[in-house]
Every structure is written in C-alpha cells, then in structure tokens.
Amino acid sequence: MLKSALRTIVIAAVVSATTAGAYAANPKVGGAAMFESKNIVENAMNSKDHTTLVAAVKAAGLVETLQGKGPFTVFAPTNEAFAALPKGTVETLLKSENKAQLTKVLTCHVVAANALSTAIDKMIKDDKGTHDVKTVGGCILKAKENMGKITLTDEMGGVAQVTIADVRQSNGVIHVVDKVLLPKM
C-alpha cells in the first residue's frame, strides 16, 4: 500500500512537472501567458499588443477559420506594426466594403503548416539563404535569417522581423512580427 501511494505521488509529480514545462516553454505575448491548450484566436485575444489584429480578424470574418483544426502558422503583427501603416489605412481596411482587401492582407500572414522557427531556419539554410513561404492568401514571403532573427520580406518589399518566435497553440504556432506584411494589390 505504501509502495502504491508512493508511486502515485511520483507519477503526479512527473505529470505536474511535464505540464508546467509545456506551458513554461511559451513566451508571454503582450504581457499575457500563451497556452498551448488554447487556439490562435483565444491566445491572441489575451495579448494587449494584438488588439488591432484581433479586430481585423473579426472584421474579415476569419475567427472561425483561425479557431479551426489547422495547423496554422501565423505571423502576428503588433498594434505598433498596424499603427506604422500610412494614416487611415487600418480604418479604411476595417470598413465592411473593404472586407476582401482586409482578408487578403490578413491571409498573407497565415501559412497552412505548423512551422516552428527551427524548421524555418532549416528551410532557409537548405535554400541557400532565402526561402519562399507561400501563404494561404497566395502571397509569397521571402524568409531570411539576419543576425539570428528570422525576417520576412513581403510582396511590396517591406521587411518584418520576428520579435517573438514559437508561441505554440493548440492549432499551430504564432510568430510575432514588427511590420504588417502586404500583398501586391
């Protein structure tokens, strides 16, 4: 009986340590804990740095999609990234008559895969320094490694840097970026 109780305690300690380790691996985003058990939308809604992105995802009608099974890799621009766009751009994109254009911009931040930074780094190296990343929006991003950081060049020549990598989700991964990636329009 003592052996059985001791085994139960050891198993509980291992499970607890494993669970704590799984959640500790995720960085905080926008001051909020990010949980692997939650999907992309649930976690993004908790980040104070992604309120514009969440509003845009809602306006484009992409909430249900990004809550789906996936897997998805989302390059998630911060509020500062959206604020850096020319004055009035975000407000214009959020208008209902511009839903198609907003959807195109947002889906150029999404890849239909679960691509952690190590996998992206390997693809960059395998492709001799630049890897083409095809998004669900049909955009081609150019991924490169620059001083240990992944950068993405969009179709308009803008360059975004991954500032927080490998935020694991139940349906994929988020990489926080410092610029909005723009498609050719």
C-alpha positions in Angstrom: 0.0 0.0 0.0 2.8 2.4 0.8 4.5 1.5 -2.5 1.3 2.2 -4.3 0.8 5.6 -2.6 4.5 6.5 -3.3 4.1 5.5 -7.0 1.0 7.7 -7.2 2.9 10.7 -5.7 5.8 10.2 -8.1 3.6 9.9 -11.1 1.7 13.1 -10.0 4.9 14.9 -9.6 6.2 13.9 -13.1 2.8 14.8 -14.7 2.9 18.2 -12.9 6.4 18.9 -13.9 5.8 17.9 -17.5 2.6 20.1 -17.7 4.4 23.0 -16.1 7.3 22.6 -18.5 5.0 22.6 -21.5 3.4 25.9 -20.5 6.6 27.5 -19.3 8.1 26.9 -22.8 5.7 29.5 -24.3 6.8 33.1 -24.0 4.4 35.8 -22.8 2.9 37.9 -25.6 1.5 41.4 -24.8 2.0 40.7 -21.1 -0.3 37.7 -21.3 0.5 34.0 -20.8 0.0 32.0 -24.0 -1.3 28.5 -23.5 -0.6 25.5 -25.8 -4.1 24.2 -25.0 -5.8 27.3 -26.5 -6.2 28.1 -30.2 -4.7 31.0 -32.1 -7.7 33.3 -31.6 -8.1 32.6 -27.9 -4.5 33.4 -27.2 -4.4 36.5 -29.5 -7.4 37.9 -27.7 -5.4 37.9 -24.4 -2.5 39.9 -25.8 -2.7 43.6 -25.3 -0.3 44.0 -28.2 -2.6 42.4 -30.7 -6.0 44.2 -30.2 -5.8 45.6 -33.8 -5.1 42.2 -35.2 -8.0 40.7 -33.3 -10.3 43.4 -34.5 -9.2 42.9 -38.1 -9.6 39.1 -37.9 -13.2 39.7 -36.6 -14.0 42.3 -39.3 -12.7 39.9 -42.0 -14.8 37.0 -40.7 -11.7 34.8 -40.1 -12.3 34.0 -36.4 -13.9 30.6 -37.1 -11.2 29.7 -39.6 -8.3 30.5 -37.2 -10.1 28.6 -34.4 -10.2 25.6 -36.7 -8.1 22.5 -36.6 -5.2 23.9 -38.6 -2.3 23.5 -38.4 -1.6 27.2 -39.0 1.5 29.4 -38.7 0.5 33.0 -38.1 2.9 35.9 -38.4 1.1 38.2 -36.0 1.7 41.9 -36.4 1.5 44.0 -33.2 -0.6 47.1 -32.7 2.6 49.2 -33.4 3.0 47.4 -36.7 -0.5 48.4 -37.7 0.0 52.0 -36.4 3.1 52.3 -38.7 0.9 51.9 -41.8 0.0 55.2 -43.6 -2.6 57.2 -41.7 -6.1 56.0 -42.2 -5.1 52.6 -43.7 -6.4 50.5 -40.8 -9.6 52.4 -40.6 -10.1 52.0 -44.3 -9.4 48.3 -44.2 -11.8 47.7 -41.4 -14.8 49.1 -43.4 -17.2 46.4 -44.5 -16.8 47.4 -48.2 -13.1 46.6 -47.9 -13.5 43.1 -46.4 -12.0 41.3 -49.4 -8.9 43.5 -49.3 -8.6 43.1 -45.5 -8.9 39.3 -45.9 -6.2 39.3 -48.5 -3.8 41.3 -46.1 -4.6 39.0 -43.2 -4.3 35.7 -45.0 -0.9 36.8 -46.3 0.2 36.4 -42.6 -1.0 32.8 -42.4 0.7 29.6 -43.6 -1.1 26.2 -43.7 1.5 24.4 -41.6 2.9 24.3 -38.1 6.3 25.9 -38.7 8.5 26.5 -35.7 11.5 28.8 -36.1 13.9 25.8 -36.2 12.0 24.4 -39.3 12.0 27.8 -40.9 15.7 28.2 -40.2 16.4 24.8 -41.8 14.4 25.7 -44.9 16.3 29.0 -45.2 19.6 27.1 -45.0 18.5 24.4 -47.4 17.5 27.1 -49.9 20.9 28.8 -49.6 19.8 31.9 -47.6 16.3 32.7 -48.8 13.2 30.5 -48.5 9.9 31.3 -50.3 6.9 31.0 -47.9 3.6 30.5 -49.6 0.7 31.9 -47.6 -3.0 30.8 -47.6 -3.7 34.3 -49.2 -1.5 33.4 -52.1 1.3 35.7 -51.2 5.0 34.7 -51.4 7.1 35.9 -48.5 10.9 35.7 -48.6 12.2 34.3 -45.3 15.8 35.0 -44.4 17.9 34.8 -41.3 19.6 38.0 -40.2 21.8 38.1 -37.1 20.0 35.2 -35.5 16.5 36.6 -36.3 14.1 35.5 -39.0 13.0 38.2 -41.3 10.1 38.2 -43.9 10.0 40.3 -47.0 6.6 40.9 -48.3 5.5 41.4 -52.0 5.8 45.2 -51.6 9.4 45.0 -50.4 8.6 45.6 -46.7 10.7 43.7 -44.2 9.2 42.3 -40.9 11.3 40.8 -38.2 10.1 38.0 -36.0 10.4 39.5 -32.5 8.8 36.6 -30.5 9.1 33.2 -32.1 7.5 29.8 -31.4 4.4 30.7 -29.4 2.7 27.3 -29.6 -1.0 27.0 -29.9 -3.4 24.0 -30.0 -3.8 24.5 -33.7 -0.4 25.8 -34.8 2.1 28.4 -33.9 2.3 32.2 -33.7 5.4 34.3 -34.5 5.0 37.9 -33.5 6.3 40.3 -36.2 7.0 44.1 -36.1 5.5 45.0 -39.5 2.3 44.3 -41.4 3.1 42.1 -44.4 1.4 43.5 -47.5 0.4 41.7 -50.7 0.6 43.1 -54.2 -2.7 44.7 -54.8 
